[in-house]
Amino acid sequence: MVKIQKCILIGATALMLMCNFAGCSQVPSNANNTIQTPKQNSEKAYYYNDVASFLAGMKPDTIEPFNSLIKKTQWVSYSKSFDSLWEKVTDSSLVKIKNWSDTELTNINKETKTLFYPFSGPDFLYANTFFPNADRYILFGLEKTGSVPYLKKLNDKTMNSMFISINKALEDILNLSFFKTIKMSSELNNANIDGVLPVIMLFMARTGNTIKDIRNATIGVDGKVSIADTFQTYRGPNRFGKGVEITFSPNGKDSINKKLYYFPEDFTDAALAQNPGCKTYLQNIDSNVTTLLKSASYLLHNQLFVFIRNIILNKSKYLLQDDSGIAFHFFNKSIWNIQLYGTYDKPIPVFKYCFQNDLNAAYTKGAKPFNFKYGYGKGRNMLLVRKIK
């Protein structure tokens, strides 16, 4: 009992630190901004995709303002260094994940229409690499959505600052396989990069996707999502439920339109009690979704997140997670089939009281290997959970 209470306390403390940091670094909640964007649909499609390519260090397809920007020393240097970094990440992780997914998730990927990824932040990278066939990706995080960078206002100084912010924000996900919320919130909170949207766009470009449209998406009090062409950014507590809808296609498959939704949200039971619209939205998510959990701070182990844990258990047909997701004892073995991968190590020191004896015992009976990092510490454990009834 003491161990569970300590795990709850640590998880709650981690969440409060994340929430408080995100809140204190914002301007007042009523200070929302309307963002200048291209007006015509065809113009928007080209512009948004070219911005994504520019942020990813890849040459955009169209002319201005990109033709002059990509000639600048700052972008040339950034592009070269990002190409090198991406090659390393691809060789050390992404190719291995793709090969593993092709083998272990073949049938799941054939069935997966909606990928649900709570506590994801802007991690489209792992979502798309594990589950490239999904038609719809639903991502949730604490971080505000932000806006599409307005590149016409960039000068040499602000361009350099923007690239520094991107590199720092992506450092952990590319090297450790997960984002650190406090660090990311700091780097994605300035005049040029004001939220997670630019990171999602960058990942889409680098993973071989073409962005067709980006629009505001808001979860209403009735739980329904409303879409607006006028793009606004929302700050402070007012950001919750104010997200984005991105329409995109895999390169070379223009006839296929996929959707990504990202919403900032606080998933504690106390916060959701004040946000009935989000609760209704979650309750109305398709049954039989595939859920992804990674580096989730062991929040779902404790009693502060009962509602979202039950949503995942009730709505998921498949679930891929590490030990920081839903605690092993919450899976009824008459309902779920669990395949273990890798080796179960003790949690990192800040979460040491979240060690799971029953999961450790299950691992002593054997597990299948995998050869990439997934989650905290050594990142050597994964659980693939299938609902059998």
BELURBEL-V693683 format. One record per residue. N is the residue number from 1. PSI is psi as a letter, one per 20 degrees, with the letter a starting at -180 (* if undefined). OMEGA is omega in degrees with one decimal (none if undefined). NEAR is the number of other ideal C-beta (glycine too) atoms within 8 Angstrom. Layout:
N_PSI_OMEGA_NEAR + N_PSI_OMEGA_NEAR
//
This chain:
1_g_179.4_4 + 2_g_179.9_5 + 3_g_-179.9_8 + 4_g_-179.7_9 + 5_h_178.7_8 + 6_g_178.0_9 + 7_g_178.0_14 + 8_g_-177.6_12 + 9_g_-179.8_8 + 10_g_179.2_13 + 11_g_-179.3_16 + 12_g_178.2_10 + 13_g_178.5_8 + 14_g_-179.8_11 + 15_g_-178.6_12 + 16_h_176.3_8 + 17_g_179.5_9 + 18_g_-177.5_12 + 19_g_-177.1_10 + 20_g_179.8_8 + 21_g_-179.2_12 + 22_h_-177.1_13 + 23_g_-172.8_9 + 24_i_-177.8_6 + 25_j_-177.3_8 + 26_q_169.5_12 + 27_r_-177.7_5 + 28_q_-169.5_7 + 29_i_-179.8_10 + 30_j_-178.8_5 + 31_m_178.4_8 + 32_q_-176.4_9 + 33_p_169.4_7 + 34_p_-173.3_7 + 35_p_178.4_10 + 36_p_179.3_4 + 37_r_177.4_8 + 38_q_-172.5_6 + 39_h_-175.0_5 + 40_q_-177.4_6 + 41_g_-179.4_6 + 42_h_178.4_6 + 43_g_178.8_9 + 44_g_-177.3_13 + 45_g_178.9_11 + 46_g_-175.3_10 + 47_g_-178.1_11 + 48_g_-179.4_14 + 49_h_178.5_14 + 50_h_174.7_12 + 51_g_178.7_14 + 52_g_178.6_13 + 53_g_179.6_12 + 54_g_179.5_14 + 55_h_-178.8_12 + 56_j_-179.0_12 + 57_k_179.3_12 + 58_q_-177.0_9 + 59_p_176.1_7 + 60_r_-176.5_11 + 61_h_-174.3_7 + 62_a_-167.1_8 + 63_e_-172.4_4 + 64_q_2.0_6 + 65_j_-169.2_7 + 66_h_-176.9_13 + 67_g_179.6_8 + 68_h_-176.6_8 + 69_h_-176.2_12 + 70_i_175.6_12 + 71_i_-177.5_7 + 72_q_-177.7_10 + 73_h_-177.1_5 + 74_g_-178.7_10 + 75_g_179.6_14 + 76_g_179.2_10 + 77_g_178.7_8 + 78_g_-178.9_11 + 79_g_-179.2_12 + 80_g_-178.2_9 + 81_h_-179.7_10 + 82_h_174.8_11 + 83_g_-179.6_9 + 84_g_179.3_8 + 85_g_-178.1_9 + 86_h_177.7_10 + 87_g_178.9_8 + 88_g_179.8_8 + 89_g_179.0_10 + 90_g_-177.8_9 + 91_h_-174.8_7 + 92_h_-172.3_7 + 93_g_-166.4_11 + 94_g_178.0_9 + 95_h_179.7_8 + 96_g_178.0_11 + 97_g_179.4_12 + 98_g_179.5_9 + 99_g_178.0_8 + 100_g_179.2_12 + 101_g_179.3_13 + 102_h_-178.8_7 + 103_g_-170.7_7 + 104_h_-175.6_8 + 105_j_-174.7_13 + 106_g_-177.6_8 + 107_h_178.7_6 + 108_g_179.3_10 + 109_h_176.1_11 + 110_h_-176.7_7 + 111_h_-171.7_10 + 112_o_173.6_13 + 113_g_-179.9_8 + 114_p_172.8_13 + 115_p_179.0_14 + 116_p_-172.5_13 + 117_m_176.0_14 + 118_q_-178.8_11 + 119_k_-173.7_12 + 120_h_-164.4_12 + 121_b_-176.9_12 + 122_k_-171.7_14 + 123_m_170.7_14 + 124_h_-176.2_13 + 125_g_-178.7_11 + 126_h_178.0_11 + 127_g_-177.2_15 + 128_h_-179.0_13 + 129_g_177.2_12 + 130_h_-171.9_11 + 131_m_-174.6_15 + 132_i_-174.3_9 + 133_i_-178.7_7 + 134_q_176.0_13 + 135_h_-175.7_7 + 136_p_178.0_11 + 137_p_179.0_14 + 138_o_-176.6_12 + 139_q_176.7_16 + 140_q_174.5_12 + 141_r_176.4_13 + 142_h_-171.0_11 + 143_q_179.7_14 + 144_q_-175.0_13 + 145_g_-176.6_16 + 146_b_-173.2_11 + 147_r_174.2_12 + 148_p_-179.4_12 + 149_p_178.8_10 + 150_n_-168.1_8 + 151_h_-178.0_10 + 152_i_-179.0_5 + 153_i_-176.9_6 + 154_p_167.0_9 + 155_a_-175.4_6 + 156_g_-176.7_7 + 157_g_-177.1_6 + 158_h_176.4_11 + 159_g_179.3_13 + 160_g_178.5_9 + 161_h_179.7_10 + 162_g_-179.2_12 + 163_h_176.1_11 + 164_g_179.2_8 + 165_g_179.5_13 + 166_g_-178.8_14 + 167_g_179.9_11 + 168_h_-179.7_9 + 169_h_-176.5_13 + 170_i_-174.4_10 + 171_g_-175.3_8 + 172_g_-178.5_11 + 173_h_-177.9_11 + 174_h_-178.8_7 + 175_h_-174.3_6 + 176_i_-179.8_7 + 177_j_177.4_13 + 178_q_175.0_11 + 179_q_167.6_12 + 180_o_-168.5_7 + 181_g_-176.2_13 + 182_g_179.6_9 + 183_g_-178.4_11 + 184_g_179.9_14 + 185_h_178.7_14 + 186_g_-175.5_9 + 187_h_-177.6_12 + 188_l_-176.5_16 + 189_l_179.8_10 + 190_a_-172.8_9 + 191_h_-175.0_4 + 192_h_176.7_10 + 193_o_-169.4_14 + 194_k_178.6_11 + 195_a_-172.5_13 + 196_i_-175.5_15 + 197_g_178.7_14 + 198_h_178.7_15 + 199_g_176.6_12 + 200_g_179.2_15 + 201_g_178.3_17 + 202_g_179.9_13 + 203_h_178.1_14 + 204_g_179.0_15 + 205_g_-175.8_14 + 206_h_179.5_10 + 207_j_172.9_10 + 208_l_178.2_5 + 209_q_178.9_12 + 210_p_179.1_9 + 211_p_-179.3_15 + 212_h_-179.5_10 + 213_q_175.4_11 + 214_p_-179.2_13 + 215_q_173.3_10 + 216_p_174.1_13 + 217_p_-175.8_12 + 218_p_174.7_10 + 219_o_-177.8_12 + 220_r_-178.5_9 + 221_i_177.3_5 + 222_j_179.1_6 + 223_i_179.5_13 + 224_q_-178.9_7 + 225_p_174.9_10 + 226_p_-176.9_7 + 227_p_-179.3_8 + 228_q_177.7_9 + 229_h_178.0_6 + 230_o_-172.6_6 + 231_p_177.9_13 + 232_q_170.8_11 + 233_q_-178.7_13 + 234_p_-172.3_11 + 235_r_177.3_12 + 236_b_-179.5_11 + 237_h_-179.1_6 + 238_i_-178.8_10 + 239_h_-173.7_12 + 240_p_-178.9_12 + 241_i_-179.4_11 + 242_n_-171.8_12 + 243_b_-173.2_13 + 244_q_170.6_13 + 245_p_177.6_14 + 246_p_172.5_14 + 247_p_-176.1_10 + 248_r_178.2_12 + 249_q_170.2_12 + 250_q_179.7_10 + 251_p_179.3_7 + 252_i_179.6_4 + 253_m_-172.3_7 + 254_h_-178.3_6 + 255_i_179.9_5 + 256_o_177.2_7 + 257_o_176.8_8 + 258_r_-179.7_13 + 259_p_168.2_11 + 260_p_174.4_14 + 261_p_172.2_14 + 262_p_177.3_15 + 263_p_167.9_15 + 264_p_180.0_14 + 265_q_172.0_12 + 266_o_-172.9_9 + 267_j_174.3_12 + 268_q_178.8_9 + 269_h_-178.4_9 + 270_g_-179.6_7 + 271_g_-179.6_11 + 272_h_177.2_13 + 273_h_177.6_7 + 274_j_-175.7_5 + 275_m_-175.9_12 + 276_h_178.6_8 + 277_g_179.0_12 + 278_h_177.7_14 + 279_g_179.2_11 + 280_g_177.7_10 + 281_g_-179.5_12 + 282_h_179.1_10 + 283_h_-177.9_8 + 284_j_175.2_6 + 285_q_-178.9_12 + 286_q_169.2_7 + 287_q_178.8_7 + 288_k_172.9_7 + 289_r_168.1_15 + 290_p_-177.6_16 + 291_q_177.7_15 + 292_p_175.5_15 + 293_p_-179.9_16 + 294_p_177.2_15 + 295_l_-173.1_11 + 296_k_173.6_13 + 297_j_178.4_10 + 298_k_-177.4_15 + 299_h_-177.4_13 + 300_i_174.6_13 + 301_h_-167.1_11 + 302_r_-171.9_12 + 303_j_174.5_5 + 304_i_-174.7_12 + 305_l_-176.3_12 + 306_g_-174.6_8 + 307_g_-176.9_11 + 308_h_175.9_12 + 309_g_179.5_11 + 310_h_175.4_8 + 311_g_-179.3_11 + 312_g_-178.7_15 + 313_h_-176.8_10 + 314_h_-173.3_7 + 315_i_-172.3_12 + 316_p_168.2_14 + 317_h_177.3_9 + 318_q_179.3_13 + 319_p_173.7_14 + 320_p_-177.0_13 + 321_r_166.5_15 + 322_a_-175.1_15 + 323_i_-179.6_14 + 324_i_178.1_15 + 325_c_178.8_11 + 326_p_-178.5_13 + 327_q_-173.7_9 + 328_h_-173.6_12 + 329_i_178.0_6 + 330_i_-179.7_8 + 331_o_175.3_11 + 332_o_-173.1_6 + 333_i_175.0_6 + 334_i_-179.2_4 + 335_h_-172.1_8 + 336_p_168.4_10 + 337_p_-174.6_7 + 338_p_173.3_12 + 339_p_179.9_9 + 340_q_177.4_13 + 341_q_172.5_12 + 342_b_-175.9_11 + 343_p_179.5_8 + 344_o_176.4_12 + 345_r_174.1_8 + 346_q_177.4_4 + 347_q_177.9_13 + 348_q_-170.3_7 + 349_g_-177.1_5 + 350_h_179.3_6 + 351_k_-172.1_14 + 352_h_-178.7_9 + 353_j_178.9_8 + 354_j_175.1_13 + 355_p_-175.8_9 + 356_o_-178.7_11 + 357_h_-178.3_6 + 358_h_176.3_8 + 359_g_177.8_11 + 360_g_178.5_10 + 361_h_179.0_8 + 362_h_-180.0_10 + 363_h_178.9_12 + 364_i_178.9_6 + 365_i_175.4_5 + 366_q_179.4_5 + 367_q_177.8_9 + 368_q_-178.0_7 + 369_q_164.3_6 + 370_r_-165.8_10 + 371_k_175.8_5 + 372_r_-178.1_11 + 373_p_-179.0_9 + 374_n_175.3_12 + 375_a_-173.0_14 + 376_r_173.2_10 + 377_c_178.2_8 + 378_i_176.6_6 + 379_l_-171.2_12 + 380_j_-179.9_10 + 381_q_172.6_15 + 382_q_176.3_12 + 383_p_173.7_15 + 384_o_-171.0_12 + 385_p_179.6_14 + 386_p_176.5_10 + 387_p_-176.9_10 + 388_i_174.0_6 + 389_*_none_4
//
